[in-house]
Amino acid sequence: MRWRGWIHSVSLFLLLGGILPSFGTAAEVVDRIIAYVNDDIITLSELNEKTNALVAARQQNPFLREQELSLEEIRHSMLNRLIDERLASQEISRLKISVSEEEVDGAIARIMQENHLTQETLEAELRKDEKTIPDLRQQIKESLEQRKLVSREVQNKTVITDEMVEAYYQDHIDEFEKQERWRIQDIYLPYHPDDTQEERARSRDLAQQILERVRAGVDFGLLAKKYSQGPGAEAGGDMGYFAPGELEPVLEAAVENLKAGEVSPDIETTRGIHIIKVTEVDRTPPKALDEVRESIRNSLYKREVEFRYREWLSSLRERSYVKIVDEGGSQSQKR
């Protein structure tokens, strides 16, 4: 549901979902303090609960599943997140940052409107995560408090100038142009169903010989007329124009980064061998700076805010009393 995404966008850290029993039951674990953060504490049970929730979220996300992280790495990352949360929460209290009930009501109303939810369907979605409306209200309240903290300490001090936008545009001009299509010539040496391994090996040898002659300066079209057994051979292998998605993927992957006049290596497929020359590349003109100025500014702004917030948190941590008790019972202390 998009409303979950909205909560994530306003929260520095928010986990929804069940808890995996990765660390055993409560009867098997004796709770203890795992870290001190100024006058606050983080317990082992809290760390386990949050770690299990994160593991569950990663297992449900196909992109995160591809990132191989050990349980110890996840626990370490989670502990640091919890410390950052405590520090941020303490700053919220110190600065007397508050969120009214009306602001929470407004946030919930936007969630319901944007996702076409009724009160009943919202409650049903929450029940899937073993949550209630009061749970959601508390999460939104904390998220909005954190958002106000970021605004006060970072966003209000972050400015993206026109010069920064223009420099990004010039340095990343390739991001703002789109390749439309390639015109190609193709030399095709087909495989036949009854070919022996020796016959296929001879085709590979011939492809290498053709490539050597192309690289030596022999006209590609003449070689295509002589050797190609594919369509367009009589026209020097000219295949016309192809847009992205119209070529076989293995062929497109080989030519998509070629410039006009460049030739691919020999490309072997299940049906034969291709040697492709890109004769023309049609591109739309790059989008004008004025067309993309605001999107660049927004992207740079978000990146800068995230960087400065991490720096601010690091500075806050250095000024704070943080003592971490590791699994072995030893302690590390920072101030």
Secondary structure, 3 states (H helix, E strand, C coil): CHHHHHHHHHCCCCCCCCCCCCCCCCCCCCCCEEEEECCEEEEHHHHHHHHHHHHHHHHHCHHHHCCCCCHHHHHHHHHHHHHHHHHHHHHHHHCCCCCCHHHHHHHHHHHHHHCCCCHHHHHHHHHHCCCCHHHHHHHHHHHHHHHHHHHHHCHHHCCCCHHHHHHHHHHCHHHHCCEEEEEEEEEEEECCCCCCHHHHHHHHHHHHHHHHHHHCCCCHHHHHHHHCCCCCHHHCCEEEEECCCCCCHHHHHHHCCCCCCCECCCEECCCEEEEEEEEEEEECCCCCHHHHHHHHHHHHHHHHHHHHHHHHHHHHHHCCCEEEECCCCCEEEEC
